[in-house]
C-alpha cells in the first residue's frame, strides 16, 4: 500500500499496488539507476558525461529495458516515466549529433573546440537534470508531465 499525492492537490489517495505495478515500479527505478550509473561513470571516468550516457553499457541496457517493459506500463502512471526516460536518451543523442555537426566545421577556425566543449557540458547538465527530476518524481509516486 502506498500514499499518492496528486499534483496540485492537497489530498492524498491511498491505493493498493498490484504485483504488475510493483514490478514496473522496480524496473523504472532500475532504469533510472542504470542511467545514473552511466552519468557517474562519465563524470568520474575517462569518458565525457554525455558520451558515457549515450554509449556506455548502463544506459544502453536501460533503453533496451525501457522498450521491453513499455507496453506493460501503458495506461499506468508509470507510462510517463518510461516515455521520459526514452525521450531523455534519444533527445540527448540528437543534441549530441547536432553539437558535433555544428562544431566540427567550426574547428577549422578554432571556435568549434569551444562550441563542442560548451555544448557537451550543457547537454551533460541537462541529462543529469532529466534523470534526477524523473527519479525524484518516481520516489514521490508522481507521473512525469508530458506536454
Secondary structure as GFF3:
##gff-version 3
##sequence-region A 1 147
A	DSSP	beta_strand	2	5	.	.	.	ID=ss1
A	DSSP	beta_strand	12	15	.	.	.	ID=ss2
A	DSSP	alpha_helix	19	44	.	.	.	ID=ss3
A	DSSP	alpha_helix	49	55	.	.	.	ID=ss4
A	DSSP	alpha_helix	57	73	.	.	.	ID=ss5
A	DSSP	alpha_helix	79	106	.	.	.	ID=ss6
A	DSSP	three_ten_helix	107	109	.	.	.	ID=ss7
A	DSSP	alpha_helix	111	139	.	.	.	ID=ss8
###
